Amino acid sequence: MTHVYFKTCKWIQPVINKMAVIELYLLFVVLSSQVDAGCGSDVSKLSRRELISFLLNQTDANEKNAYDPRVPPEYEKDVPTNVTIKLFLLSFDSVSETTMDYSVEIYLTMSWIDERLMFLNYSNSKWLEIDTKIMSEVWVPDVYFRNEKEASFHEVTVPNKYMHLYPDGRVRYSMRLSLTLSCRMTLVNFPLDSQNCPMLIQSYTYTTENVLFSWDEKDPITFDEEMKMDQELPQFIIENSTTEMCEVRADQSSFACIKAFFTLKRDIRYYIIQVYIPSILIVVLSWVSFWLDLESIPARVSLGVLTVLTLNTHGSNVQANLPKVSYIKAIDVWTVTCLVFVFSALLEFAYVNVLTRRGEKELLSRKKNNCFCDQKITQTNKSPASNYKVKARRVDKISRLGFPLSFIIFNIGYWFIYVYS
């Protein structure tokens, strides 16, 4: 009997084991589904405030998964975090040749992926807005402008910046800035020049092993509706904007860097009205002396001296608003040439006056050395004086045509060289 029972138990044991395994598996599946359903329903019911607190204070028993805003998202993986940057220009305020800088007001927008802030199964919200008071609890890139002279945040009536968290872990961070950036200008063609002013954005702390910068692929630089391309500034027109990647090496390390360039073409209309037309009129005024009588010495002297002094004062006022550079500018060529024309007109009168006086001196010398009759004296009076006066008048006639023609040729060469060079 004992032997039979033993055989029976030996046959039933595998069956019992299989049934136990199946029952345990089914029990595990049921419990797992209930737990998942319970957890999903609990998490999806989190309010935005609770979700933000949950994301920024993720901790477990060992605090290994605690969110740390002091390190980049991929810091432990040795993978650089790619930060996409976009600029929105609100205004392009001023461009100064004297200090060689320009001022802008922009929205600087950055976006990156931080997997520690993912909440795909935690909420149905499309994004979460982070208040400025808790933005410091989220890691942000260490961006700075390398060619910045002055900069300021806007804090009226509250700090002008925002941060959005998206379910896939993407962070969007934007701020409003006013910047004065250096722009090393080449003024050889001034005021017929165009300037290419840069904006250099760089990482200060993290090397390219931790953080990389890149421009937004669709619209890296956009302009406000009231400020579009080809907008006319006080003295410039924004012709174009370009972007490029760069890399900065310092202390045997490489830092992320991107560049933006704004092509500014100077508006020549201001200088035509304030510089070119007045100087042309002064030069033309100096030619009036060619039509004055040879005996009108006070009038010709006053006109020549007045035009020289006026043009010199006018050129000095123009140069006072320009930086002191070691090379010759286009405006220098114009001013000096106009001054040469005006001074040449004054010298022409001096030459004509010399010719007239020389004839008079010869006449006086002949009167002293010869004692002829009145008739002979009259003939002598006509000969040397009239000859020199004819020469003087001939010089005036040549100047009436030569000076304007020379000035026209100079203008053709000047505008051709500096406009089309």
C-alpha positions as CSV (number, residue, x, y, z in Angstrom):
1,M,0.0,0.0,0.0
2,T,2.8,2.3,0.8
3,H,4.4,1.5,-2.4
4,V,1.3,2.3,-4.4
5,Y,0.9,5.7,-2.7
6,F,4.4,6.5,-3.4
7,K,4.0,5.8,-7.1
8,T,0.8,7.9,-7.2
9,C,2.5,10.9,-5.5
10,K,5.3,10.6,-7.9
11,W,3.0,10.9,-10.8
12,I,0.9,13.8,-9.4
13,Q,3.8,15.9,-8.3
14,P,4.7,17.3,-11.8
15,V,1.1,18.1,-12.5
16,I,0.8,20.0,-9.3
17,N,4.0,21.9,-10.0
18,K,2.7,23.0,-13.4
19,M,-0.6,24.1,-12.1
20,A,1.1,26.2,-9.4
21,V,3.3,27.9,-11.9
22,I,0.3,28.7,-14.2
23,E,-1.7,30.1,-11.2
24,L,1.2,32.2,-10.0
25,Y,1.7,33.6,-13.5
26,L,-1.9,34.5,-13.9
27,L,-2.0,36.1,-10.5
28,F,1.1,38.2,-11.4
29,V,-0.5,39.3,-14.7
30,V,-3.7,40.4,-12.9
31,L,-1.8,42.2,-10.2
32,S,0.6,43.9,-12.7
33,S,-2.3,45.2,-14.8
34,Q,-4.1,46.5,-11.7
35,V,-0.9,48.2,-10.4
36,D,-0.2,49.8,-13.8
37,A,-3.8,51.0,-14.2
38,G,-3.7,52.4,-10.7
39,C,-0.4,54.1,-11.1
40,G,-1.4,55.5,-14.5
41,S,-4.6,56.9,-13.2
42,D,-2.9,58.5,-10.2
43,V,-0.1,60.1,-12.2
44,S,-2.4,61.4,-15.0
45,K,-4.4,63.2,-12.3
46,L,-1.4,65.2,-11.1
47,S,-2.0,68.9,-11.3
48,R,0.5,71.2,-13.0
49,R,1.8,72.4,-9.7
50,E,2.2,68.8,-8.4
51,L,3.9,67.8,-11.7
52,I,6.4,70.6,-11.5
53,S,7.2,69.7,-7.9
54,F,7.5,66.1,-8.9
55,L,9.9,66.8,-11.9
56,L,12.2,69.2,-10.1
57,N,12.4,67.1,-6.9
58,Q,12.7,63.6,-8.2
59,T,14.3,61.5,-5.5
60,D,14.5,57.9,-4.5
61,A,15.9,56.2,-1.4
62,N,19.5,56.7,-2.5
63,E,18.9,60.0,-4.2
64,K,20.5,58.7,-7.4
65,N,17.8,60.1,-9.6
66,A,17.4,63.5,-7.9
67,Y,17.3,66.3,-10.4
68,D,20.4,68.4,-10.2
69,P,20.3,71.8,-12.0
70,R,24.1,72.2,-11.6
71,V,25.0,69.7,-14.3
72,P,23.9,69.4,-18.0
73,P,21.4,66.7,-18.9
74,E,23.9,64.3,-20.5
75,Y,26.8,65.1,-18.1
76,E,27.2,61.5,-16.8
77,K,26.9,59.9,-20.3
78,D,29.8,61.9,-21.8
79,V,27.5,63.1,-24.5
80,P,27.2,66.8,-25.4
81,T,23.9,68.5,-25.0
82,N,22.9,70.2,-28.2
83,V,21.4,73.7,-27.6
84,T,19.5,75.2,-30.5
85,I,19.5,79.0,-30.5
86,K,17.2,81.5,-32.2
87,L,17.2,85.3,-32.4
88,F,14.2,87.6,-32.7
89,L,15.2,91.2,-33.3
90,L,12.9,93.7,-31.7
91,S,14.9,96.8,-32.7
92,F,18.2,97.8,-34.2
93,D,18.8,101.0,-32.4
94,S,22.0,102.7,-33.4
95,V,25.4,102.2,-35.1
96,S,28.3,104.4,-34.1
97,E,31.5,104.9,-36.1
98,T,33.2,106.8,-33.3
99,T,32.9,104.0,-30.7
100,M,32.6,101.3,-33.4
101,D,29.6,99.4,-31.9
102,Y,25.9,98.9,-32.5
103,S,22.9,98.4,-30.2
104,V,20.1,95.9,-30.5
105,E,17.2,94.6,-28.5
106,I,16.5,90.9,-29.0
107,Y,14.6,87.9,-27.8
108,L,17.2,85.1,-27.2
109,T,15.5,81.7,-27.4
110,M,17.3,78.5,-26.5
111,S,15.9,74.9,-26.6
112,W,17.4,71.6,-25.6
113,I,16.4,68.1,-24.5
114,D,16.6,67.2,-20.8
115,E,15.4,63.6,-20.4
116,R,15.2,64.1,-16.6
117,L,12.2,66.4,-17.2
118,M,10.2,64.0,-19.4
119,F,6.5,63.6,-18.4
120,L,4.9,61.7,-21.2
121,N,2.8,59.4,-18.9
122,Y,2.3,61.9,-16.2
123,S,0.1,64.6,-17.6
124,N,-2.0,65.5,-20.6
125,S,-0.6,69.0,-20.7
126,K,1.1,70.1,-23.9
127,W,3.7,72.0,-22.0
128,L,4.4,73.4,-18.5
129,E,5.1,77.1,-17.8
130,I,7.9,77.7,-15.3
131,D,7.7,80.8,-13.2
132,T,10.7,83.1,-13.0
133,K,11.0,82.4,-9.3
134,I,11.8,78.7,-9.9
135,M,13.7,78.9,-13.1
136,S,16.9,78.7,-11.2
137,E,16.0,75.1,-10.3
138,V,16.4,74.1,-14.0
139,W,19.7,73.7,-15.8
140,V,20.2,76.4,-18.5
141,P,23.2,76.8,-20.9
142,D,26.0,79.2,-19.9
143,V,25.6,81.5,-22.9
144,Y,27.4,84.8,-23.2
145,F,28.1,87.4,-26.0
146,R,31.8,87.5,-26.6
147,N,31.8,91.0,-28.3
148,E,29.4,92.6,-25.8
149,K,30.3,96.0,-24.4
150,E,27.1,96.6,-22.4
151,A,24.1,94.4,-21.8
152,S,21.0,94.5,-19.6
153,F,17.9,92.4,-18.8
154,H,14.5,93.9,-18.9
155,E,12.7,93.6,-15.5
156,V,9.7,96.0,-15.9
157,T,7.3,95.1,-14.5
158,V,8.6,91.5,-14.1
159,P,11.7,89.8,-15.5
160,N,11.1,89.5,-19.2
161,K,11.9,85.8,-19.7
162,Y,10.0,82.5,-19.8
163,M,10.6,78.8,-19.7
164,H,8.4,76.0,-21.1
165,L,8.8,72.2,-20.4
166,Y,7.5,69.8,-23.0
167,P,6.5,66.1,-22.4
168,D,9.4,64.7,-24.4
169,G,11.9,66.6,-22.1
170,R,12.5,69.5,-24.4
171,V,13.1,72.8,-22.6
172,R,12.4,76.2,-24.3
173,Y,14.0,79.2,-22.6
174,S,13.7,82.7,-23.8
175,M,14.7,86.2,-22.5
176,R,14.6,89.8,-23.6
177,L,18.0,91.5,-23.8
178,S,19.4,94.9,-24.7
179,L,23.0,94.7,-26.1
180,T,25.7,97.0,-27.2
181,L,28.1,94.9,-29.3
182,S,31.4,95.9,-30.8
183,C,31.8,96.1,-34.5
184,R,35.2,96.8,-36.0
185,M,34.5,98.9,-39.0
186,T,36.6,99.5,-42.1
187,L,36.0,103.1,-43.1
188,V,38.1,103.3,-46.3
189,N,35.0,103.9,-48.3
190,F,33.2,106.1,-45.8
191,P,30.5,107.3,-46.3
192,L,30.0,105.0,-49.3
193,D,30.6,101.9,-47.3
194,S,28.9,98.8,-46.0
195,Q,29.7,97.2,-42.7
196,N,29.4,93.6,-41.6
197,C,28.7,93.6,-37.8
198,P,29.0,90.3,-35.9
199,M,27.2,88.9,-32.9
200,L,29.3,86.1,-31.2
201,I,27.5,83.7,-28.9
202,Q,29.7,81.4,-26.9
203,S,29.8,79.0,-24.0
204,Y,31.9,80.2,-21.1
205,T,32.1,77.2,-18.8
206,Y,31.3,74.0,-20.7
207,T,33.5,72.6,-23.5
208,T,32.2,71.0,-26.6
209,E,32.4,67.7,-24.8
210,N,29.4,68.8,-22.7
211,V,27.6,71.5,-24.6
212,L,27.2,72.2,-28.4
213,F,25.5,75.3,-29.9
214,S,23.6,75.3,-33.2
215,W,21.3,77.7,-35.1
216,D,17.7,77.0,-35.6
217,E,17.4,75.3,-39.0
218,K,14.2,77.0,-40.1
219,D,14.5,80.6,-38.9
220,P,17.7,81.3,-37.0
221,I,17.1,85.1,-37.2
222,T,13.7,86.7,-37.5
223,F,12.7,90.3,-37.3
224,D,9.8,92.0,-35.7
225,E,6.9,93.0,-38.0
226,E,7.7,96.7,-37.5
227,M,11.4,95.9,-38.2
228,K,11.9,93.9,-41.4
229,M,14.8,93.4,-43.7
230,D,15.7,96.6,-45.7
231,Q,14.5,98.7,-42.8
232,E,16.1,102.1,-42.8
233,L,17.9,103.1,-39.7
234,P,19.0,106.7,-39.2
235,Q,22.1,106.2,-41.4
236,F,22.0,102.5,-42.4
237,I,19.9,100.0,-44.2
238,I,19.9,96.4,-43.0
239,E,20.6,94.5,-46.2
240,N,21.2,90.9,-45.0
241,S,21.8,88.6,-42.0
242,T,23.8,85.4,-42.1
243,T,24.7,82.7,-39.5
244,E,27.6,80.3,-39.2
245,M,29.2,77.9,-36.8
246,C,32.5,78.5,-35.1
247,E,34.8,77.0,-32.5
248,V,36.9,78.8,-29.9
249,R,40.0,77.2,-28.4
250,A,41.4,78.4,-25.1
251,D,43.7,76.7,-22.6
252,Q,43.8,73.6,-24.8
253,S,40.0,73.3,-24.7
254,S,37.4,73.8,-27.3
255,F,34.2,75.8,-26.5
256,A,31.0,76.0,-28.4
257,C,30.5,79.1,-30.5
258,I,28.1,80.4,-33.2
259,K,28.1,83.7,-35.1
260,A,25.6,86.0,-36.7
261,F,26.5,88.8,-39.1
262,F,24.4,91.8,-40.0
263,T,25.2,93.5,-43.3
264,L,24.6,97.3,-42.9
265,K,24.7,99.6,-45.9
266,R,25.2,103.3,-45.2
267,D,22.5,105.6,-46.4
268,I,24.3,108.2,-48.5
269,R,21.4,110.6,-48.7
270,Y,22.3,112.3,-45.4
271,Y,25.9,112.9,-46.5
272,I,24.8,114.1,-50.0
273,I,22.7,116.8,-48.3
274,Q,25.1,117.7,-45.5
275,V,28.5,117.2,-47.1
276,Y,28.6,116.8,-50.8
277,I,26.1,119.4,-52.1
278,P,27.5,122.2,-49.7
279,S,31.1,121.5,-50.7
280,I,30.1,121.5,-54.4
281,L,28.4,124.8,-54.1
282,I,31.4,126.3,-52.3
283,V,33.7,125.1,-55.1
284,V,31.4,126.5,-57.8
285,L,31.2,129.8,-55.8
286,S,35.0,130.0,-56.0
287,W,34.8,130.0,-59.9
288,V,32.8,133.3,-59.8
289,S,36.1,135.2,-59.6
290,F,37.0,134.1,-63.1
291,W,34.2,136.3,-64.4
292,L,35.1,139.4,-62.3
293,D,37.1,142.2,-63.8
294,L,40.8,142.2,-63.4
295,E,40.6,145.4,-61.5
296,S,38.1,144.0,-58.9
297,I,40.9,143.0,-56.6
298,P,39.1,143.4,-53.3
299,A,36.1,141.4,-54.5
300,R,38.3,138.5,-55.9
301,V,40.5,138.4,-52.8
302,S,37.5,138.3,-50.5
303,L,35.7,135.6,-52.5
304,G,38.8,133.4,-52.7
305,V,39.6,133.7,-49.0
306,L,36.0,133.2,-47.9
307,T,35.5,130.0,-49.9
308,V,38.8,128.5,-48.6
309,L,37.9,129.2,-45.0
310,T,34.3,128.1,-45.4
311,L,35.3,124.8,-47.0
312,N,38.0,124.2,-44.4
313,T,35.5,124.8,-41.5
314,H,33.0,122.5,-43.2
315,G,35.5,119.7,-43.6
316,S,36.6,120.1,-39.9
317,N,33.0,119.7,-38.7
318,V,32.7,116.5,-40.8
319,Q,35.9,115.0,-39.4
320,A,35.0,115.9,-35.8
321,N,32.3,113.1,-35.8
322,L,34.6,110.4,-37.2
323,P,37.1,108.2,-35.4
324,K,40.8,109.0,-35.8
325,V,42.0,106.3,-38.2
326,S,45.5,106.0,-39.8
327,Y,44.2,105.5,-43.4
328,I,42.6,107.8,-45.9
329,K,38.8,107.6,-46.2
330,A,36.6,108.5,-49.2
331,I,35.4,111.6,-47.4
332,D,39.0,112.7,-46.9
333,V,39.7,112.4,-50.6
334,W,36.6,114.5,-51.4
335,T,37.2,117.2,-48.8
336,V,40.9,117.6,-49.7
337,T,40.2,117.7,-53.4
338,C,37.5,120.3,-53.0
339,L,39.9,122.3,-50.9
340,V,42.5,122.0,-53.6
341,F,40.1,123.3,-56.2
342,V,39.1,126.3,-54.1
343,F,42.7,127.1,-53.2
344,S,43.7,126.8,-56.9
345,A,41.0,129.3,-57.8
346,L,42.6,131.7,-55.3
347,L,46.0,131.0,-56.7
348,E,44.7,131.6,-60.2
349,F,43.6,135.1,-59.2
350,A,47.1,135.7,-57.7
351,Y,48.7,134.7,-61.0
352,V,46.4,136.9,-63.0
353,N,47.0,139.8,-60.7
354,V,50.7,139.3,-61.0
355,L,50.5,139.5,-64.8
356,T,48.5,142.7,-64.6
357,R,50.9,144.3,-62.2
358,R,53.9,143.2,-64.3
359,G,52.5,145.1,-67.3
360,E,52.0,148.2,-65.2
361,K,55.6,148.0,-63.8
362,E,57.1,147.7,-67.3
363,L,55.1,150.8,-68.3
364,L,56.4,152.8,-65.3
365,S,60.0,151.7,-66.0
366,R,59.7,152.8,-69.6
367,K,58.4,156.2,-68.5
368,K,61.4,156.7,-66.3
369,N,64.0,155.6,-68.7
370,N,62.7,157.3,-71.9
371,C,61.8,160.9,-72.5
372,F,59.8,160.9,-75.6
373,C,57.0,162.9,-76.8
374,D,53.4,162.4,-75.6
375,Q,52.6,160.4,-78.7
376,K,55.4,157.9,-78.2
377,I,54.5,157.6,-74.6
378,T,51.0,156.7,-75.5
379,Q,52.2,154.0,-77.8
380,T,54.5,152.6,-75.1
381,N,51.6,152.7,-72.6
382,K,49.5,150.5,-74.9
383,S,52.1,147.9,-75.7
384,P,53.3,146.2,-72.4
385,A,50.2,146.8,-70.3
386,S,47.7,145.6,-72.9
387,N,49.8,142.5,-73.7
388,Y,49.9,141.4,-70.0
389,K,46.2,142.2,-69.6
390,V,45.4,140.0,-72.7
391,K,47.4,137.2,-71.1
392,A,45.6,137.6,-67.8
393,R,42.2,137.6,-69.5
394,R,43.2,134.5,-71.5
395,V,44.1,132.7,-68.2
396,D,40.6,133.6,-66.8
397,K,38.9,132.3,-70.0
398,I,40.9,129.0,-69.8
399,S,40.0,128.7,-66.0
400,R,36.3,129.2,-66.8
401,L,36.4,126.0,-68.8
402,G,39.3,124.1,-67.3
403,F,38.2,124.2,-63.6
404,P,34.6,122.9,-64.2
405,L,35.8,120.3,-66.6
406,S,38.5,119.1,-64.2
407,F,36.0,119.0,-61.3
408,I,33.5,117.0,-63.5
409,I,36.3,114.4,-64.4
410,F,37.2,114.2,-60.7
411,N,33.5,113.5,-59.8
412,I,33.2,110.7,-62.4
413,G,36.3,109.0,-61.2
414,Y,35.4,109.5,-57.5
415,W,31.9,108.1,-57.7
416,F,33.0,105.2,-60.0
417,I,35.8,104.1,-57.8
418,Y,34.1,104.3,-54.4
419,V,30.6,103.2,-55.5
420,Y,31.6,100.3,-57.7
421,S,34.8,99.2,-56.0
